[in-house]
């Protein structure tokens, strides 16, 4: 017995099932995060696995992962079929190091922020949060950021 054909989803169904606005679905598609095809009536149709991709996008964004990073990670996933559990494990492993670094920076900020508020030093030379070990002095005078956007 063959498997039943999975019905594709309209953009409205994807939006409803994911809790996002239709405009967000269009935005994700324009950014190359998800894909659709056009049916005979020129309407977008999404495979059902797009719901998992949208869920991953939402979770990743909440953790501070940029859309460009998400797109690069999604490019490693298969197009010909829904990603497997192994595919998702590989994707999450690729983010693990960056997330651990982010957690470390946030923990440091949390633990040192109360010291900085009201200290009044405002010193880029001595501030352990913005310029540990005066690393920015090598780049010259003026404001510098350790984490470029």
DSSP file (Angstrom, degrees, kcal/mol; ACC not computed):
  #  RESIDUE AA STRUCTURE BP1 BP2  ACC     N-H-->O    O-->H-N    N-H-->O    O-->H-N    TCO  KAPPA ALPHA  PHI   PSI    X-CA   Y-CA   Z-CA
    1    1 A X              0   0    0      0, 0.0     2,-0.1     0, 0.0     0, 0.0   0.000 360.0 360.0 360.0 130.5    0.0    0.0    0.0
    2    2 A X        -     0   0    0      1,-0.1     2,-0.1     3,-0.0     3,-0.1  -0.445 360.0 -99.3 -82.1 155.3    1.4    3.4   -1.0
    3    3 A X        -     0   0    0     -2,-0.1    -1,-0.1     1,-0.1     3,-0.1  -0.446  45.0-102.5 -70.4 144.0    1.7    6.3    1.4
    4    4 A X        -     0   0    0     -2,-0.1     2,-0.2     1,-0.1    -1,-0.1  -0.378  41.1-101.7 -66.1 146.4   -1.1    8.9    1.0
    5    5 A X        -     0   0    0      1,-0.1     2,-0.6    -3,-0.1    -1,-0.1  -0.470  34.0-125.9 -67.3 135.1   -0.1   12.1   -0.8
    6    6 A X        -     0   0    0     -2,-0.2     2,-0.2    -3,-0.1    -1,-0.1  -0.743  22.7-127.0 -86.0 125.7    0.5   14.9    1.5
    7    7 A X        -     0   0    0     -2,-0.6    41,-0.1     1,-0.1     2,-0.1  -0.492  23.5-123.6 -71.1 136.2   -1.5   18.0    0.7
    8    8 A X        -     0   0    0     -2,-0.2     2,-0.4    39,-0.1    39,-0.2  -0.344  24.6-119.3 -75.6 162.8    0.5   21.1    0.3
    9    9 A X  B     -A   46   0A   0     37,-3.2    37,-3.1    -2,-0.1     2,-0.1  -0.812  12.9-130.9-108.0 144.0   -0.3   24.2    2.3
   10   10 A X     >  -     0   0    0     -2,-0.4     4,-2.3    35,-0.2     5,-0.2  -0.398  34.8-104.9 -78.6 167.1   -1.4   27.7    1.2
   11   11 A X  H  > S+     0   0    0     33,-0.4     4,-2.5     1,-0.2     5,-0.2   0.877 123.4  53.6 -62.3 -36.6    0.4   30.7    2.6
   12   12 A X  H  > S+     0   0    0      2,-0.2     4,-2.7     1,-0.2    -1,-0.2   0.890 108.1  49.3 -64.6 -39.2   -2.6   31.4    4.7
   13   13 A X  H  > S+     0   0    0      2,-0.2     4,-2.8     1,-0.2     5,-0.2   0.898 110.8  49.7 -67.0 -39.9   -2.5   27.9    6.2
   14   14 A X  H  X S+     0   0    0     -4,-2.3     4,-2.1     2,-0.2     6,-0.3   0.934 112.8  47.7 -62.7 -44.6    1.2   28.2    6.9
   15   15 A X  H  X>S+     0   0    0     -4,-2.5     4,-1.6     2,-0.2     5,-1.2   0.938 114.2  46.0 -61.2 -47.5    0.6   31.5    8.6
   16   16 A X  H  <5S+     0   0    0     -4,-2.7    -2,-0.2     1,-0.2    -1,-0.2   0.923 115.6  45.0 -62.1 -45.9   -2.3   30.1   10.7
   17   17 A X  H  <5S+     0   0    0     -4,-2.8    -1,-0.2     1,-0.2    -2,-0.2   0.799 119.0  42.3 -70.3 -28.8   -0.5   26.9   11.7
   18   18 A X  H  <5S-     0   0    0     -4,-2.1    -1,-0.2    -5,-0.2    -2,-0.2   0.625 104.8-122.8 -94.1 -14.3    2.7   28.8   12.6
   19   19 A X  T  <5S+     0   0    0     -4,-1.6     2,-0.2     1,-0.3    -3,-0.2   0.662  71.5 122.0  80.1  15.5    1.2   31.7   14.3
   20   20 A X      < -     0   0    0     -5,-1.2    -1,-0.3    -6,-0.3    -2,-0.2  -0.690  67.6-102.4-106.9 162.1    2.8   34.2   12.0
   21   21 A X    >>  -     0   0    0     -2,-0.2     4,-1.6     1,-0.1     3,-0.6  -0.488  31.0-116.3 -75.9 152.9    1.4   36.8    9.7
   22   22 A X  H 3> S+     0   0    0      1,-0.2     4,-2.4     2,-0.2     5,-0.2   0.879 117.8  59.3 -56.1 -38.2    1.2   36.1    6.0
   23   23 A X  H 3> S+     0   0    0      1,-0.2     4,-2.4     2,-0.2    -1,-0.2   0.856 102.0  53.0 -61.7 -34.3    3.6   39.0    5.5
   24   24 A X  H <> S+     0   0    0     -3,-0.6     4,-2.7     2,-0.2    -1,-0.2   0.890 107.8  50.8 -67.2 -39.0    6.2   37.2    7.7
   25   25 A X  H  X S+     0   0    0     -4,-1.6     4,-2.1     2,-0.2    -2,-0.2   0.930 111.9  47.1 -62.9 -45.0    5.8   34.0    5.5
   26   26 A X  H  X S+     0   0    0     -4,-2.4     4,-2.6     2,-0.2    -2,-0.2   0.902 111.7  51.7 -61.3 -41.4    6.4   36.1    2.4
   27   27 A X  H  X S+     0   0    0     -4,-2.4     4,-1.9     2,-0.2    -2,-0.2   0.933 109.2  48.9 -62.1 -47.3    9.4   37.8    4.1
   28   28 A X  H  <>S+     0   0    0     -4,-2.7     5,-2.6     1,-0.2     6,-0.8   0.879 112.4  49.3 -61.0 -37.6   11.0   34.5    5.0
   29   29 A X  H ><5S+     0   0    0     -4,-2.1     3,-1.4     4,-0.2    -1,-0.2   0.920 109.2  51.2 -67.9 -42.2   10.5   33.3    1.5
   30   30 A X  H 3<5S+     0   0    0     -4,-2.6    -2,-0.2     1,-0.3    -1,-0.2   0.824 108.3  53.2 -63.9 -30.6   12.1   36.4    0.0
   31   31 A X  T 3<5S-     0   0    0     -4,-1.9    -1,-0.3    -5,-0.2    -2,-0.2   0.468 118.4-113.1 -83.2  -2.2   15.1   35.9    2.3
   32   32 A X  T < 5S+     0   0    0     -3,-1.4    -3,-0.2    -4,-0.2    -2,-0.1   0.677  84.3 119.5  81.1  17.0   15.5   32.4    1.0
   33   33 A X  S   <S+     0   0    0     -5,-2.6     2,-0.3    -6,-0.2    -4,-0.2   0.808  79.4  18.2 -84.1 -31.9   14.6   30.7    4.3
   34   34 A X  S    S-     0   0    0     -6,-0.8     2,-0.3    -9,-0.1    -2,-0.2  -0.912  72.4-144.5-134.8 162.3   11.6   28.8    3.0
   35   35 A X        -     0   0    0     -2,-0.3    12,-0.4    -3,-0.1     2,-0.3  -0.941  13.3-179.6-130.8 151.0   10.5   27.8   -0.5
   36   36 A X        -     0   0    0     -2,-0.3     2,-0.3    10,-0.1    10,-0.2  -0.859  16.4-139.3-134.1 172.6    7.2   27.5   -2.3
   37   37 A X  E     -B   45   0B   0      8,-2.3     8,-2.5    -2,-0.3     2,-0.4  -0.889  22.5-116.4-126.6 164.0    6.0   26.5   -5.7
   38   38 A X  E     -B   44   0B   0     -2,-0.3     6,-0.2     6,-0.2     2,-0.1  -0.857  24.9-146.0-102.3 135.4    3.3   28.0   -7.8
   39   39 A X    >   -     0   0    0      4,-2.3     3,-2.3    -2,-0.4     6,-0.0  -0.230  41.8 -82.3 -86.7-175.6    0.3   25.9   -8.7
   40   40 A X  T 3  S+     0   0    0      1,-0.3    -1,-0.1     2,-0.1    -2,-0.0   0.792 133.0  53.5 -60.3 -28.8   -1.7   26.2  -12.0
   41   41 A X  T 3  S-     0   0    0      2,-0.1    -1,-0.3     3,-0.0     3,-0.1   0.267 119.6-111.6 -88.7  11.5   -3.6   29.1  -10.5
   42   42 A X  S <  S+     0   0    0     -3,-2.3     2,-0.3     1,-0.2    -2,-0.1   0.730  71.7 141.5  64.8  26.1   -0.3   30.9   -9.7
   43   43 A X        -     0   0    0      1,-0.1    -4,-2.3   -33,-0.0    -1,-0.2  -0.755  57.4-106.7 -96.6 145.5   -0.9   30.5   -6.0
   44   44 A X  E     -B   38   0B   0     -2,-0.3   -33,-0.4    -6,-0.2     2,-0.4  -0.450  34.8-170.2 -68.3 140.4    1.9   29.7   -3.6
   45   45 A X  E     -B   37   0B   0     -8,-2.5    -8,-2.3   -35,-0.1     2,-0.4  -0.998   2.8-161.5-134.2 131.4    2.0   26.2   -2.2
   46   46 A X  B     -A    9   0A   0    -37,-3.1   -37,-3.2    -2,-0.4   -10,-0.1  -0.871  21.1-119.2-112.5 141.9    4.3   25.0    0.6
   47   47 A X    >   -     0   0    0    -12,-0.4     3,-1.8    -2,-0.4     4,-0.2  -0.438  33.9-111.0 -71.2 157.3    5.3   21.5    1.5
   48   48 A X  T >  S+     0   0    0      1,-0.3     3,-1.7     2,-0.2     4,-0.4   0.770 111.9  70.8 -64.8 -26.8    4.3   20.5    5.0
   49   49 A X  T 3> S+     0   0    0      1,-0.3     4,-1.7     2,-0.2     3,-0.5   0.636  78.0  81.0 -68.1  -9.5    7.9   20.5    6.3
   50   50 A X  H <> S+     0   0    0     -3,-1.8     4,-2.8     1,-0.2    -1,-0.3   0.804  82.1  64.8 -63.1 -27.0    7.9   24.3    6.0
   51   51 A X  H <> S+     0   0    0     -3,-1.7     4,-2.0    -4,-0.2    -1,-0.2   0.897 102.3  46.7 -63.3 -39.4    6.1   24.3    9.3
   52   52 A X  H  > S+     0   0    0     -3,-0.5     4,-2.4    -4,-0.4    -1,-0.2   0.912 111.8  51.0 -68.1 -41.5    9.2   22.8   11.0
   53   53 A X  H  X S+     0   0    0     -4,-1.7     4,-2.5     1,-0.2    -2,-0.2   0.922 110.1  49.3 -61.5 -43.2   11.5   25.2    9.2
   54   54 A X  H  X S+     0   0    0     -4,-2.8     4,-2.4     2,-0.2    -1,-0.2   0.902 110.0  51.7 -63.4 -40.0    9.3   28.2   10.4
   55   55 A X  H  X S+     0   0    0     -4,-2.0     4,-2.4     1,-0.2    -1,-0.2   0.916 110.3  48.4 -62.1 -42.3    9.4   26.9   13.9
   56   56 A X  H  X S+     0   0    0     -4,-2.4     4,-3.0     2,-0.2     5,-0.2   0.903 109.8  52.7 -64.1 -40.9   13.2   26.6   13.8
   57   57 A X  H  X S+     0   0    0     -4,-2.5     4,-2.7     2,-0.2     5,-0.2   0.940 110.3  47.7 -59.0 -47.3   13.4   30.2   12.4
   58   58 A X  H  X S+     0   0    0     -4,-2.4     4,-1.8     2,-0.2    -2,-0.2   0.922 115.3  44.0 -62.3 -45.5   11.3   31.5   15.3
   59   59 A X  H  X S+     0   0    0     -4,-2.4     4,-1.2     2,-0.2    -1,-0.2   0.926 114.0  50.2 -65.8 -44.8   13.3   29.7   18.0
   60   60 A X  H  <>S+     0   0    0     -4,-3.0     5,-2.5     1,-0.2     3,-0.5   0.907 109.2  51.4 -61.8 -42.4   16.6   30.6   16.4
   61   61 A X  H ><5S+     0   0    0     -4,-2.7     3,-1.5     1,-0.2    -1,-0.2   0.892 105.4  56.3 -62.6 -38.6   15.6   34.3   16.2
   62   62 A X  H 3<5S+     0   0    0     -4,-1.8    -1,-0.2     1,-0.3    -2,-0.2   0.802 106.2  50.9 -63.8 -27.8   14.6   34.3   19.9
   63   63 A X  T 3<5S-     0   0    0     -4,-1.2    -1,-0.3    -3,-0.5    -2,-0.2   0.458 125.5-102.5 -88.9  -0.5   18.2   33.1   20.8
   64   64 A X  T < 5 +     0   0    0     -3,-1.5     2,-0.4    -4,-0.3    -3,-0.2   0.570  68.8 150.0  94.5  10.0   19.7   35.9   18.7
   65   65 A X      < -     0   0    0     -5,-2.5    -1,-0.3    -6,-0.2    -2,-0.1  -0.647  45.9-124.2 -77.6 129.3   20.7   33.9   15.6
   66   66 A X     >  -     0   0    0     -2,-0.4     4,-2.1     1,-0.1     3,-0.4  -0.342  14.8-116.3 -74.1 153.3   20.6   36.2   12.6
   67   67 A X  H  > S+     0   0    0      1,-0.2     4,-2.8     2,-0.2     5,-0.2   0.852 115.5  57.1 -58.4 -36.5   18.5   35.4    9.6
   68   68 A X  H  > S+     0   0    0      1,-0.2     4,-2.2     2,-0.2    -1,-0.2   0.890 107.8  47.9 -63.3 -37.7   21.6   35.1    7.4
   69   69 A X  H  > S+     0   0    0     -3,-0.4     4,-2.2     2,-0.2    -2,-0.2   0.897 111.4  50.3 -67.7 -40.2   23.0   32.5    9.7
   70   70 A X  H  X S+     0   0    0     -4,-2.1     4,-2.7     2,-0.2    -2,-0.2   0.927 110.0  50.4 -63.3 -44.6   19.7   30.6    9.7
   71   71 A X  H  X S+     0   0    0     -4,-2.8     4,-1.8     1,-0.2    -2,-0.2   0.925 109.7  50.3 -60.2 -45.2   19.6   30.7    5.9
   72   72 A X  H  < S+     0   0    0     -4,-2.2     4,-0.4     1,-0.2    -1,-0.2   0.897 112.2  47.7 -60.9 -39.7   23.2   29.3    5.7
   73   73 A X  H >< S+     0   0    0     -4,-2.2     3,-1.5     1,-0.2     4,-0.3   0.911 110.0  52.0 -66.9 -41.8   22.3   26.5    8.0
   74   74 A X  H >< S+     0   0    0     -4,-2.7     3,-1.7     1,-0.3    -1,-0.2   0.797  96.9  68.3 -65.2 -27.7   19.1   25.7    6.0
   75   75 A X  T 3< S+     0   0    0     -4,-1.8    -1,-0.3     1,-0.3    -2,-0.2   0.712  94.0  58.8 -64.8 -17.7   21.2   25.5    2.9
   76   76 A X  T <  S+     0   0    0     -3,-1.5    -1,-0.3    -4,-0.4    -2,-0.2   0.564  90.6  90.9 -85.4  -8.9   22.8   22.4    4.3
   77   77 A X  S <  S-     0   0    0     -3,-1.7     2,-0.1    -4,-0.3     5,-0.0  -0.534  88.9 -96.4 -86.7 153.7   19.4   20.7    4.6
   78   78 A X        -     0   0    0     -2,-0.2     5,-0.1     1,-0.1    -1,-0.1  -0.389  23.4-164.2 -69.9 144.8   18.0   18.5    1.7
   79   79 A X  S    S+     0   0    0      1,-0.1    -1,-0.1    -4,-0.1     4,-0.0   0.683  83.9  65.9 -93.0 -24.9   15.5   20.1   -0.7
   80   80 A X  S    S+     0   0    0      1,-0.1     2,-0.3     2,-0.0    -1,-0.1   0.659 114.0   6.0 -78.4 -15.8   14.3   16.8   -2.1
   81   81 A X  S    S-     0   0    0    -32,-0.0     3,-0.1     3,-0.0    -1,-0.1  -0.975  93.0 -71.5-157.3 166.8   12.6   15.6    1.1
   82   82 A X        -     0   0    0     -2,-0.3    -3,-0.1     1,-0.1    -2,-0.0  -0.384  63.4 -97.6 -62.5 139.4   11.7   16.7    4.6
   83   83 A X        -     0   0    0     -5,-0.1    -1,-0.1   -34,-0.1     2,-0.1  -0.284  39.6-131.9 -59.2 142.8   14.8   17.0    6.8
   84   84 A X     >  -     0   0    0     -3,-0.1     4,-2.1     1,-0.1     5,-0.2  -0.347  27.3 -99.5 -86.8 172.3   15.4   14.0    9.1
   85   85 A X  H  > S+     0   0    0      1,-0.2     4,-2.4     2,-0.2     5,-0.2   0.877 126.7  54.1 -59.3 -37.8   16.1   14.0   12.8
   86   86 A X  H  > S+     0   0    0      2,-0.2     4,-2.3     1,-0.2    -1,-0.2   0.893 105.7  52.6 -64.6 -39.5   19.8   13.5   11.9
   87   87 A X  H  > S+     0   0    0      1,-0.2     4,-2.1     2,-0.2    -2,-0.2   0.925 111.0  46.7 -60.3 -44.5   19.7   16.6    9.6
   88   88 A X  H  X S+     0   0    0     -4,-2.1     4,-2.6     2,-0.2    -2,-0.2   0.883 110.5  52.5 -67.3 -38.1   18.2   18.7   12.4
   89   89 A X  H  X S+     0   0    0     -4,-2.4     4,-2.3     2,-0.2    -1,-0.2   0.917 109.7  49.3 -62.3 -42.7   20.8   17.4   14.9
   90   90 A X  H  X S+     0   0    0     -4,-2.3     4,-1.6     2,-0.2    -2,-0.2   0.911 111.5  49.4 -62.2 -42.9   23.6   18.4   12.5
   91   91 A X  H  X S+     0   0    0     -4,-2.1     4,-0.8     1,-0.2     3,-0.2   0.938 112.1  47.0 -62.6 -46.8   22.1   21.8   12.1
   92   92 A X  H >X S+     0   0    0     -4,-2.6     4,-0.9     1,-0.2     3,-0.7   0.867 108.4  55.9 -65.9 -34.9   21.8   22.4   15.8
   93   93 A X  H 3X S+     0   0    0     -4,-2.3     4,-0.6     1,-0.2     3,-0.4   0.855 101.0  58.9 -63.5 -33.7   25.3   21.1   16.4
   94   94 A X  H 3< S+     0   0    0     -4,-1.6     4,-0.3    -3,-0.2    -1,-0.2   0.766 110.4  42.5 -67.7 -23.3   26.6   23.8   14.0
   95   95 A X  H <X S+     0   0    0     -4,-0.8     4,-2.5    -3,-0.7     5,-0.2   0.588  90.8  89.8 -93.8 -13.1   25.0   26.5   16.2
   96   96 A X  H  X S+     0   0    0     -4,-0.9     4,-2.5    -3,-0.4     5,-0.2   0.889  86.3  47.2 -56.1 -48.4   26.2   25.0   19.5
   97   97 A X  H  X S+     0   0    0     -4,-0.6     4,-2.3     1,-0.2    -1,-0.2   0.940 113.9  46.9 -61.9 -48.5   29.5   26.8   19.8
   98   98 A X  H  > S+     0   0    0     -4,-0.3     4,-2.2     1,-0.2    -1,-0.2   0.888 113.0  49.8 -62.0 -39.2   28.1   30.3   18.9
   99   99 A X  H  X S+     0   0    0     -4,-2.5     4,-2.6     2,-0.2    -1,-0.2   0.899 109.3  51.2 -67.2 -39.5   25.3   29.8   21.3
  100  100 A X  H  X S+     0   0    0     -4,-2.5     4,-2.3    -5,-0.2    -2,-0.2   0.897 110.2  49.8 -64.2 -39.0   27.6   28.8   24.1
  101  101 A X  H  X S+     0   0    0     -4,-2.3     4,-2.4     2,-0.2    -2,-0.2   0.912 110.9  49.8 -63.5 -41.7   29.8   31.9   23.5
  102  102 A X  H  X S+     0   0    0     -4,-2.2     4,-2.5     1,-0.2    -2,-0.2   0.909 109.7  50.9 -63.5 -42.0   26.6   34.0   23.6
  103  103 A X  H  X S+     0   0    0     -4,-2.6     4,-2.6     1,-0.2    -1,-0.2   0.914 109.6  50.8 -60.9 -43.3   25.6   32.4   26.9
  104  104 A X  H  X S+     0   0    0     -4,-2.3     4,-2.4     2,-0.2    -2,-0.2   0.920 111.3  47.5 -61.3 -44.1   29.0   33.2   28.3
  105  105 A X  H  X S+     0   0    0     -4,-2.4     4,-2.5     1,-0.2    -2,-0.2   0.906 113.5  47.9 -64.4 -40.8   28.9   36.8   27.2
  106  106 A X  H  X S+     0   0    0     -4,-2.5     4,-3.0     2,-0.2    -2,-0.2   0.890 111.0  50.7 -67.4 -38.4   25.4   37.2   28.7
  107  107 A X  H  X S+     0   0    0     -4,-2.6     4,-2.5     2,-0.2    -2,-0.2   0.921 111.3  48.6 -63.6 -43.3   26.4   35.6   31.9
  108  108 A X  H  X S+     0   0    0     -4,-2.4     4,-1.8     2,-0.2    -2,-0.2   0.920 112.5  48.6 -62.3 -43.7   29.4   37.9   32.2
  109  109 A X  H  X S+     0   0    0     -4,-2.5     4,-2.1     1,-0.2    -2,-0.2   0.940 112.2  48.6 -61.2 -47.4   27.1   40.9   31.5
  110  110 A X  H  X S+     0   0    0     -4,-3.0     4,-0.5     1,-0.2    -2,-0.2   0.909 114.6  45.4 -58.6 -43.0   24.6   39.7   34.1
  111  111 A X  H  < S+     0   0    0     -4,-2.5    -1,-0.2     1,-0.2    -2,-0.2   0.748 123.3  33.4 -76.1 -23.8   27.3   39.2   36.7
  112  112 A X  H >X S+     0   0    0     -4,-1.8     4,-1.6    -3,-0.2     3,-0.5   0.548  94.3  86.3-108.0  -9.6   29.1   42.5   36.1
  113  113 A X  H 3X S+     0   0    0     -4,-2.1     4,-2.5     1,-0.3    -2,-0.1   0.893  85.5  55.1 -63.2 -41.0   26.3   44.8   35.1
  114  114 A X  H 3< S+     0   0    0     -4,-0.5    -1,-0.3     1,-0.2    -2,-0.1   0.826 107.7  51.6 -64.3 -28.0   25.4   45.8   38.7
  115  115 A X  H <4 S+     0   0    0     -3,-0.5    -1,-0.2     1,-0.2    -2,-0.2   0.871 111.5  47.2 -70.7 -36.9   29.0   46.9   39.2
  116  116 A X  H >X S+     0   0    0     -4,-1.6     3,-1.7    -3,-0.1     4,-0.6   0.856  90.3  88.6 -76.6 -35.4   28.9   49.0   36.1
  117  117 A X  T 3< S+     0   0    0     -4,-2.5     0, 0.0     1,-0.3     0, 0.0  -0.499 109.7   1.2 -68.0 120.5   25.7   50.8   36.7
  118  118 A X  T 34 S+     0   0    0     -2,-0.4    -1,-0.3     1,-0.0    -2,-0.1   0.387  97.1 112.4  86.5  -4.3   26.5   53.9   38.7
  119  119 A X  T <4  -     0   0    0     -3,-1.7    -2,-0.1    -4,-0.1    -3,-0.1   0.867  62.7-155.0 -70.5 -31.3   30.3   53.3   38.8
  120  120 A X     <  +     0   0    0     -4,-0.6    -1,-0.1     1,-0.1    -3,-0.1   0.485  55.7 120.0  78.3   2.0   30.7   56.3   36.6
  121  121 A X        +     0   0    0     -5,-0.2     3,-0.1     1,-0.1    -1,-0.1   0.931  36.0 177.9 -69.3 -42.0   34.0   55.2   35.1
  122  122 A X        +     0   0    0      1,-0.2     2,-0.6    -6,-0.2    -1,-0.1   0.794  27.1 154.1  45.2  31.7   32.8   55.2   31.5
  123  123 A X     >  -     0   0    0      1,-0.2     4,-2.1     2,-0.0    -1,-0.2  -0.807  39.8-167.4 -97.7 117.5   36.3   54.3   30.6
  124  124 A X  T  4 S+     0   0    0     -2,-0.6    12,-0.2     1,-0.2    -1,-0.2   0.733  92.2  57.8 -69.7 -21.1   36.9   52.3   27.4
  125  125 A X  T  4 S+     0   0    0      1,-0.1    -1,-0.2    -3,-0.1     9,-0.2   0.838 120.5  22.7 -76.7 -32.1   40.4   51.7   28.7
  126  126 A X  T  4 S+     0   0    0     -3,-0.2     2,-0.3     7,-0.1    -2,-0.2   0.599  85.4 116.7-113.4 -13.7   39.4   50.0   32.0
  127  127 A X     X  -     0   0    0     -4,-2.1     4,-1.8     1,-0.2     7,-0.2  -0.414  47.7-159.1 -65.0 118.7   35.9   48.7   31.4
  128  128 A X  T  4 S+     0   0    0     -2,-0.3     4,-0.3     1,-0.2    -1,-0.2   0.673  87.9  49.5 -72.9 -15.5   36.0   44.9   31.7
  129  129 A X  T  4 S+     0   0    0      2,-0.2     3,-0.3   -17,-0.1    -1,-0.2   0.914 121.0  27.0 -87.8 -47.7   32.7   44.5   29.8
  130  130 A X  T  4 S+     0   0    0      1,-0.2    16,-0.3    15,-0.0    -2,-0.2   0.726 138.2  18.2 -89.6 -23.4   33.3   46.6   26.7
  131  131 A X  S >< S-     0   0    0     -4,-1.8     3,-1.9    -8,-0.1    -1,-0.2  -0.401  73.2-167.8-149.6  65.4   37.1   46.4   26.5
  132  132 A X  G >  S-     0   0    0     -4,-0.3     3,-1.4    -3,-0.3    -4,-0.1  -0.325  80.6  -0.9 -61.0 135.8   38.6   43.6   28.4
  133  133 A X  G 3  S-     0   0    0      1,-0.3    -1,-0.3    -7,-0.1    -7,-0.1   0.728 119.3 -80.7  57.3  25.3   42.4   43.9   28.7
  134  134 A X  G X  S+     0   0    0     -3,-1.9     3,-1.2    -7,-0.2     4,-0.3   0.859  77.5 160.7  52.0  41.3   42.2   47.1   26.7
  135  135 A X  G X   +     0   0    0     -3,-1.4     3,-0.8     1,-0.3     4,-0.2   0.772  64.7  61.4 -62.2 -28.0   42.1   45.1   23.5
  136  136 A X  G >  S+     0   0    0      1,-0.2     3,-1.6   -12,-0.2    -1,-0.3   0.651  80.6  81.7 -78.6 -13.5   40.6   48.0   21.5
  137  137 A X  G X  S+     0   0    0     -3,-1.2     3,-1.5     1,-0.3    -1,-0.2   0.832  83.3  63.5 -60.6 -31.1   43.7   50.3   22.1
  138  138 A X  G <  S+     0   0    0     -3,-0.8    -1,-0.3    -4,-0.3    -2,-0.2   0.731  96.7  58.4 -65.3 -21.3   45.4   48.5   19.2
  139  139 A X  G <  S-     0   0    0     -3,-1.6    -1,-0.3     1,-0.3    -2,-0.2   0.438 114.0-111.2 -90.0   0.1   42.8   49.8   16.8
  140  140 A X    <   -     0   0    0     -3,-1.5    -1,-0.3    -4,-0.2     2,-0.1  -0.429  49.9 -34.8 100.8-176.8   43.4   53.5   17.6
  141  141 A X  S    S+     0   0    0     -2,-0.1     2,-0.1    -3,-0.1    -4,-0.0  -0.304  92.8  53.4 -80.2 165.1   41.4   56.2   19.3
  142  142 A X  S    S-     0   0    0     -2,-0.1     2,-0.1     2,-0.1    -3,-0.1  -0.224  97.3 -36.9  97.7 170.7   37.7   56.6   19.2
  143  143 A X        +     0   0    0     -2,-0.1     2,-0.3     2,-0.0    -2,-0.0  -0.407  58.6 177.7 -70.5 139.1   34.9   54.2   20.0
  144  144 A X        -     0   0    0     -2,-0.1     2,-0.4   -14,-0.0    -8,-0.1  -0.976  17.7-143.9-136.6 148.7   35.3   50.5   19.0
  145  145 A X        -     0   0    0     -2,-0.3     3,-0.2     1,-0.1   -14,-0.1  -0.940   6.5-150.8-116.7 139.7   33.1   47.5   19.6
  146  146 A X  S    S+     0   0    0     -2,-0.4     2,-0.8   -16,-0.3    -1,-0.1   0.834  92.4  50.2 -74.1 -33.5   34.3   44.0   20.3
  147  147 A X  S    S-     0   0    0      2,-0.0    -1,-0.2     0, 0.0     2,-0.0  -0.837  83.8-151.6-109.9  94.2   31.3   42.3   18.7
  148  148 A X              0   0    0     -2,-0.8    -2,-0.0    -3,-0.2    -4,-0.0  -0.345 360.0 360.0 -66.7 145.2   30.8   43.8   15.2
  149  149 A X              0   0    0     -2,-0.0    -1,-0.1    -4,-0.0    -2,-0.0   0.443 360.0 360.0 -84.2 360.0   27.3   43.8   13.8
